[in-house]
Amino acid sequence: MLIDTLAPRNRLSACALAMALGLAGGAGLLATATPALAQTGAAVRGLPDFTDLVDQVGPSVVNIRTTERVSARSSAGPMDEEMLEFFRRFGLPMPNVPRQQGPQQRDEQPRGVGSGFILSADGFVMTNAHVVEGAEEVIVTLTDKREFKAKIIGADKRTDVAVVKIDATGLPAVKVGDVSRLKTGEWVMAIGSPFGLENTVTAGIVSAKQRDTGDYLPFIQTDVAINPGNSGGPLINMRGEVVGINSQIYSRSGGFMGISFAIPIDEAIRVSEQLRASGRVSRGRIGVQIEGVSKDVAESIGLGKSQGALVRGVEPGSPAEKAGIEAGDIITRYDGKPVDKVADLPRLVGNTKPGTKAGITVFRRGASRDLTVTIAEIEPDDKPVAKAEEGQGGKSGKQPTSSAQQLGLVVAELTPAQEKELKAKGGVRVVSASDAAARAGLREGDVIMALANVEIRGLKDFEAAVAKADKAKPVSVLVRRGEWAQYALIRPAR
């Protein structure tokens, strides 16, 4: 095993630095430096001491081993496993081991090692869902070396949170911290079992908060050293409180590279409460496909700033359709809370109890509208998201118009059959797209539903909207392609 040793970088005061360099004017240097520090308001602090935190929280952290049953038709026979390990470790040719014939057997094999922490004194332990996924048996080891077989109470893959239960009482439970008080740059510490090395302590700072890496979680990013085996262990603040569950790392090598992610403890506790109550997590859904809103699109349609979630598609019969939400709407508020970015909406809706009525504010063609939606429950097994279909073919009932060719567009009326197939209330079909329209991504078969914030129900509306649009500026176009809708900006050549 190779061990890299790095010398610590100590912070020296100005006086100590002068003495180390043998300068006679060390005191003068200190006198000069101190006012400068006072003027900038900089606080000179020593590095934190984590020893008390380790003593305080360490007993609440557990090691988790899992096993699974695998099929096997052969065994080592007379060859001892330790001898086989000897051959493997030193790169010697493996001996030919006679294979035993017989019926297929299911042997219990080690599956993995992870971490966890005691959530309550009566034996509930929190960890990651991926630590216990597929496990036949879960073994929890306390710091006093006691071992318990654990029962999996429930696991939620979407948030990667799991709760297991051991038969014990009077256990040292962790203190749960307030994530809203956590600040970027704050010192934090992790305890876990990286590579199976139990009770390993690492420390660092909070690198960022609200880091979007998943649909339902805004992760805490840190530079605390996290490696395989740390999964499920606690992230601890300087008050000895758990503020997160170490879950993921960013790595190109499989090892730690300075970026790790923790599940905020408030989100994890919400999930754990449902798991303990029913063994599963119930989440809300409204039935929309969404994407972000770019700055250019926001400015062109009068939204002002890049915010909200653009509705690209609405599922037939969904709560969103029943509430009147349309493709092309931008959801800016949900249940009184702002939707600043697209990832906010799934979290807000997902945390809403199914059956609840919630208010939704949408931005549609230059104005805001308030709607009410009844939340449905998300299905346990997600159905695959329908792919965007190619543009609809067929001939229209009228000849294409050429009045919009300055935008690079030739359009035509939708036939009644096309309107029925698309379930559209109107629009015009793109017969051809060239120049500026082609550069904006439009293509034959697309259906234009709005132009410059004007609803398009047919050729007459389209002609009027094109005539009023300022061709010297980017023109916003709401386009439907198959079941999906999105905004495009047509920028006329200058």
NUTIFI-421984 format. One record per residue (C-alpha): x, y, z. Coordinates in nm, 3 decimals. Layout:
REM NUTIFI-421984
u/v/w
X/Y/Z
...
This chain:
REM NUTIFI-421984
u/v/w
0.000/0.000/0.000
0.137/0.339/-0.098
0.077/0.621/0.149
0.117/0.982/0.044
0.237/1.209/0.324
0.168/1.580/0.298
0.327/1.827/0.536
0.074/2.053/0.712
0.069/2.419/0.614
0.082/2.622/0.934
-0.039/2.979/0.958
0.242/3.196/1.109
0.194/3.536/1.267
0.399/3.823/1.130
0.623/3.822/1.439
0.681/3.448/1.426
0.763/3.473/1.058
1.017/3.746/1.126
1.182/3.541/1.402
1.192/3.235/1.176
1.375/3.439/0.914
1.612/3.578/1.175
1.506/3.935/1.119
1.593/4.178/1.393
1.302/4.399/1.305
1.038/4.137/1.375
0.859/4.354/1.629
0.853/4.642/1.386
0.710/4.417/1.122
0.435/4.311/1.362
0.358/4.672/1.447
0.329/4.750/1.078
0.112/4.448/0.996
-0.134/4.473/1.285
-0.293/4.810/1.185
-0.331/4.679/0.832
-0.529/4.381/0.960
-0.736/4.611/1.178
-0.816/4.839/0.885
-0.936/4.551/0.666
-1.133/4.396/0.949
-0.972/4.057/0.882
-1.010/3.809/1.167
-0.702/3.603/1.248
-0.818/3.258/1.353
-0.643/2.933/1.420
-0.744/2.606/1.261
-1.033/2.429/1.438
-0.985/2.142/1.679
-1.219/1.852/1.600
-1.129/1.627/1.892
-1.430/1.718/2.105
-1.661/1.668/1.810
-1.521/1.321/1.745
-1.576/1.225/2.110
-1.927/1.369/2.097
-2.053/1.229/1.766
-1.825/0.930/1.708
-2.030/0.680/1.916
-2.338/0.761/1.704
-2.170/0.658/1.376
-2.198/0.296/1.267
-2.040/0.067/1.011
-2.277/-0.114/0.777
-2.189/-0.440/0.601
-2.419/-0.608/0.356
-2.427/-0.955/0.205
-2.611/-1.107/-0.087
-2.682/-1.461/-0.195
-2.512/-1.567/-0.517
-2.539/-1.886/-0.718
-2.235/-2.110/-0.723
-2.157/-2.454/-0.867
-1.799/-2.485/-0.751
-1.597/-2.428/-0.442
-1.230/-2.413/-0.353
-1.236/-2.775/-0.243
-0.927/-2.858/-0.041
-0.763/-2.527/-0.127
-0.791/-2.285/0.164
-0.928/-1.936/0.084
-0.633/-1.772/0.257
-0.395/-1.956/0.028
-0.591/-1.837/-0.277
-0.567/-1.482/-0.145
-0.190/-1.532/-0.112
-0.164/-1.621/-0.481
-0.381/-1.326/-0.582
-0.196/-1.070/-0.372
0.153/-1.159/-0.496
0.055/-1.210/-0.860
0.142/-1.579/-0.868
-0.026/-1.810/-1.119
-0.347/-1.943/-0.973
-0.344/-2.320/-0.922
-0.599/-2.535/-1.100
-0.873/-2.593/-0.848
-1.087/-2.902/-0.910
-1.448/-2.800/-0.969
-1.705/-2.983/-0.764
-2.002/-3.112/-0.957
-2.342/-3.096/-0.803
-2.664/-2.900/-0.782
-2.655/-2.522/-0.795
-2.621/-2.365/-0.450
-2.682/-2.015/-0.321
-2.392/-1.893/-0.111
-2.387/-1.580/0.102
-2.114/-1.345/-0.016
-1.998/-1.003/0.111
-2.157/-0.730/-0.097
-2.031/-0.398/0.032
-1.940/-0.171/0.320
-2.097/0.162/0.404
-2.169/0.394/0.693
-2.468/0.520/0.884
-2.566/0.699/1.203
-2.806/0.637/1.488
-3.121/0.841/1.439
-3.298/0.747/1.763
-3.206/0.573/2.087
-3.440/0.281/2.011
-3.234/0.156/1.718
-3.335/0.342/1.401
-3.030/0.400/1.179
-3.011/0.625/0.872
-2.793/0.551/0.571
-2.800/0.569/0.189
-3.043/0.367/-0.017
-2.763/0.248/-0.243
-2.578/0.103/0.059
-2.856/-0.146/0.134
-2.999/-0.193/-0.216
-3.014/-0.562/-0.308
-2.879/-0.673/0.030
-2.982/-1.012/0.164
-2.851/-0.928/0.509
-2.748/-0.601/0.675
-2.499/-0.603/0.966
-2.460/-0.288/1.177
-2.147/-0.255/1.390
-2.129/0.004/1.669
-1.811/0.173/1.784
-1.806/-0.055/2.092
-1.780/-0.351/1.847
-2.131/-0.481/1.913
-2.290/-0.623/1.599
-2.660/-0.640/1.510
-2.856/-0.780/1.219
-3.065/-0.494/1.089
-3.407/-0.489/0.926
-3.454/-0.258/0.629
-3.750/-0.035/0.719
-3.756/0.141/0.384
-3.539/0.292/0.113
-3.604/0.576/-0.131
-3.390/0.567/-0.444
-3.490/0.914/-0.561
-3.329/1.079/-0.259
-3.087/0.794/-0.178
-3.212/0.776/0.182
-3.273/0.452/0.374
-3.371/0.363/0.730
-3.278/0.033/0.900
-3.367/-0.090/1.249
-3.156/-0.282/1.499
-3.284/-0.448/1.816
-3.120/-0.227/2.078
-3.212/0.053/2.319
-3.033/0.335/2.496
-2.820/0.411/2.192
-2.637/0.745/2.147
-2.846/0.927/1.886
-2.715/1.219/1.681
-2.832/1.577/1.715
-3.000/1.709/1.402
-2.883/2.053/1.287
-3.054/2.340/1.108
-2.944/2.337/0.743
-3.072/2.692/0.691
-2.798/2.815/0.927
-2.525/2.640/0.730
-2.297/2.884/0.545
-2.062/2.846/0.254
-1.706/2.837/0.389
-1.812/2.687/0.722
-1.604/2.401/0.865
-1.764/2.057/0.858
-1.651/1.705/0.943
-1.736/1.354/0.825
-1.706/1.022/1.002
-1.738/0.694/0.815
-1.571/0.379/0.684
-1.388/0.467/0.360
-1.255/0.149/0.200
-1.374/-0.036/0.510
-1.151/0.166/0.746
-1.394/0.215/1.035
-1.430/0.540/1.232
-1.227/0.747/0.987
-1.256/1.123/1.043
-1.210/1.378/0.763
-1.278/1.751/0.758
-1.314/2.043/0.522
-1.549/2.329/0.441
-1.885/2.378/0.276
-1.805/2.458/-0.087
-2.159/2.544/-0.198
-2.525/2.501/-0.103
-2.829/2.421/-0.313
-2.617/2.240/-0.569
-2.847/2.091/-0.833
-2.750/1.734/-0.916
-3.085/1.561/-0.885
-3.457/1.608/-0.931
-3.557/1.608/-0.568
-3.251/1.727/-0.378
-3.044/2.047/-0.354
-2.715/1.895/-0.237
-2.455/2.041/-0.001
-2.118/2.047/-0.177
-1.804/2.014/0.039
-1.435/1.946/0.000
-1.439/1.691/0.284
-1.253/1.377/0.174
-1.523/1.120/0.092
-1.446/0.780/-0.060
-1.627/0.450/-0.118
-1.747/0.332/0.223
-1.824/0.684/0.347
-2.169/0.660/0.189
-2.444/0.704/0.444
-2.222/0.862/0.708
-2.299/1.198/0.868
-2.176/1.544/0.773
-2.130/1.732/1.101
-2.104/2.104/1.178
-1.887/2.259/1.447
-2.172/2.237/1.698
-2.171/1.861/1.674
-2.497/1.850/1.475
-2.564/1.641/1.167
-2.642/1.865/0.869
-2.619/1.610/0.589
-2.569/1.252/0.474
-2.260/1.194/0.262
-2.387/1.044/-0.062
-2.190/1.120/-0.379
-1.856/1.237/-0.510
-1.745/1.386/-0.838
-1.459/1.176/-0.965
-1.285/1.080/-1.286
-1.079/0.811/-1.115
-1.328/0.658/-0.871
-1.151/0.822/-0.577
-1.189/1.157/-0.403
-1.105/1.463/-0.614
-1.207/1.745/-0.381
-1.579/1.756/-0.462
-1.834/1.564/-0.259
-2.207/1.598/-0.206
-2.426/1.548/0.099
-2.804/1.516/0.127
-2.938/1.802/0.343
-3.056/1.654/0.672
-3.391/1.835/0.666
-3.478/1.668/0.335
-3.352/1.333/0.466
-3.558/1.360/0.786
-3.876/1.425/0.585
-3.808/1.111/0.385
-3.716/0.905/0.693
-4.042/0.996/0.867
-4.242/0.857/0.577
-4.024/0.547/0.559
-4.072/0.481/0.929
-4.447/0.536/0.904
-4.524/0.333/0.591
-4.201/0.194/0.446
-4.233/0.409/0.134
-4.236/0.773/0.025
-4.544/0.933/-0.128
-4.477/1.221/-0.367
-4.694/1.460/-0.560
-4.704/1.514/-0.935
-4.896/1.738/-1.175
-4.805/1.581/-1.510
-4.588/1.829/-1.698
-4.257/1.810/-1.882
-4.045/2.115/-1.810
-3.719/2.287/-1.895
-3.537/2.605/-1.796
-3.596/2.955/-1.928
-3.297/3.124/-2.088
-3.219/3.491/-2.034
-3.279/3.575/-2.400
-3.621/3.408/-2.402
-3.720/3.573/-2.073
-3.636/3.917/-2.208
-3.803/3.860/-2.544
-4.140/3.754/-2.396
-4.146/4.021/-2.126
-4.076/3.792/-1.830
-3.788/4.019/-1.729
-3.539/3.774/-1.583
-3.452/3.411/-1.631
-3.680/3.230/-1.388
-3.950/2.970/-1.365
-4.011/2.638/-1.540
-4.116/2.631/-1.904
-4.390/2.374/-1.966
-4.287/2.180/-2.276
-4.570/1.931/-2.259
-4.880/1.847/-2.058
-4.988/1.486/-2.005
-5.344/1.415/-2.123
-5.583/1.382/-1.831
-5.322/1.500/-1.583
-5.385/1.744/-1.295
-5.204/2.011/-1.497
-5.435/1.972/-1.797
-5.743/1.978/-1.572
-5.611/2.297/-1.408
-5.575/2.469/-1.745
-5.195/2.464/-1.772
-5.083/2.473/-2.136
-4.765/2.390/-2.321
-4.563/2.710/-2.343
-4.669/2.838/-2.001
-4.393/2.938/-1.763
-4.464/2.838/-1.402
-4.327/3.116/-1.182
-4.487/3.036/-0.843
-4.613/2.721/-0.674
-4.822/2.722/-0.356
-4.706/3.077/-0.284
-4.336/2.995/-0.326
-4.126/3.136/-0.611
-3.996/2.896/-0.874
-3.660/3.059/-0.938
-3.515/2.774/-1.144
-3.653/2.469/-1.318
-3.528/2.227/-1.050
-3.741/2.400/-0.784
-4.071/2.280/-0.927
-4.019/1.899/-0.894
-3.905/1.946/-0.534
-4.198/2.166/-0.437
-4.455/1.943/-0.606
-4.287/1.624/-0.485
-4.304/1.742/-0.124
-4.678/1.811/-0.152
-4.919/1.551/-0.017
-5.125/1.392/-0.297
-5.483/1.516/-0.298
-5.384/1.864/-0.184
-5.497/2.169/-0.383
-5.216/2.412/-0.466
-5.206/2.749/-0.636
-4.989/2.790/-0.945
-4.896/3.114/-1.119
-4.813/3.087/-1.488
-4.677/3.348/-1.728
-4.864/3.320/-2.058
-4.826/3.555/-2.352
-4.712/3.856/-2.155
-4.937/3.822/-1.850
-4.953/3.620/-1.528
-5.246/3.393/-1.447
-5.336/3.216/-1.123
-5.457/2.858/-1.147
-5.543/2.587/-0.896
-5.422/2.229/-0.936
-5.507/1.914/-0.739
-5.190/1.716/-0.676
-5.180/1.350/-0.783
-4.944/1.083/-0.651
-4.637/0.988/-0.849
-4.630/0.626/-0.953
-4.374/0.401/-0.778
-4.234/0.282/-1.110
-4.196/0.579/-1.339
-4.328/0.536/-1.687
-4.073/0.620/-1.959
-4.105/0.978/-2.073
-4.249/0.999/-2.422
-3.996/1.112/-2.677
-4.067/1.416/-2.889
-4.220/1.310/-3.217
-4.110/1.435/-3.552
-4.304/1.716/-3.713
-4.648/1.618/-3.839
-4.676/1.561/-4.210
-4.974/1.602/-4.439
-5.098/1.885/-4.654
-5.288/2.182/-4.523
-5.618/2.307/-4.649
-5.465/2.635/-4.776
-5.161/2.728/-4.973
-4.851/2.839/-4.778
-4.814/3.210/-4.719
-4.496/3.397/-4.805
-4.549/3.707/-4.594
-4.321/3.574/-4.321
-4.032/3.489/-4.549
-3.837/3.780/-4.408
-3.812/3.563/-4.093
-3.722/3.261/-4.305
-4.067/3.103/-4.260
-4.331/2.966/-4.490
-4.638/2.850/-4.298
-4.981/2.706/-4.362
-5.309/2.641/-4.182
-5.350/2.323/-3.980
-5.602/2.076/-4.113
-5.882/1.964/-3.878
-5.719/1.620/-3.866
-5.387/1.771/-3.757
-5.556/1.982/-3.490
-5.731/1.672/-3.358
-5.413/1.466/-3.362
-5.214/1.735/-3.181
-5.506/1.827/-2.952
-5.427/2.185/-3.049
-5.662/2.481/-3.028
-5.499/2.640/-3.328
-5.164/2.741/-3.470
-4.992/2.733/-3.807
-4.771/2.461/-3.949
-4.419/2.536/-4.071
-4.394/2.430/-4.435
-4.031/2.535/-4.463
-3.773/2.709/-4.244
-3.463/2.880/-4.381
-3.218/3.155/-4.293
-3.306/3.309/-3.954
-3.579/3.056/-3.873
-3.351/2.762/-3.953
-3.075/2.910/-3.739
-3.326/2.931/-3.454
-3.389/2.557/-3.485
-3.730/2.561/-3.653
-3.803/2.293/-3.912
-4.077/2.161/-4.137
-4.371/2.021/-3.942
-4.332/2.245/-3.638
-4.648/2.417/-3.519
-4.622/2.785/-3.419
-4.857/2.852/-3.127
-4.752/3.209/-3.043
-4.533/3.479/-3.193
-4.411/3.784/-3.001
-4.647/3.695/-2.714
-4.949/3.690/-2.949
-5.156/3.370/-2.957
-5.176/3.221/-3.305
-5.501/3.043/-3.399
-5.455/3.055/-3.773
-5.296/3.231/-4.070
-5.482/3.555/-4.004
-5.344/3.582/-3.650
-4.998/3.486/-3.775
-4.995/3.753/-4.047
-5.106/4.020/-3.799
-4.845/3.920/-3.542
-4.565/3.920/-3.802
-4.670/4.261/-3.925
-4.654/4.409/-3.573
-4.329/4.240/-3.471
-4.011/4.446/-3.463
-3.794/4.264/-3.718
-3.483/4.448/-3.595
-3.501/4.258/-3.265
-3.515/3.885/-3.186
-3.871/3.758/-3.228
-3.992/3.501/-2.974
-4.181/3.206/-3.117
-4.359/2.937/-2.913
-4.317/2.616/-3.112
-4.477/2.276/-3.069
-4.301/1.970/-3.207
-4.501/1.654/-3.156
-4.609/1.659/-2.790
-4.338/1.904/-2.682
-4.337/2.282/-2.677
-4.048/2.523/-2.644
-3.952/2.882/-2.716
-3.720/2.982/-2.997
-3.571/3.320/-3.084
-3.561/3.416/-3.450
-3.283/3.670/-3.501
-3.315/3.841/-3.842
-2.987/3.899/-4.022
-2.861/4.254/-4.003
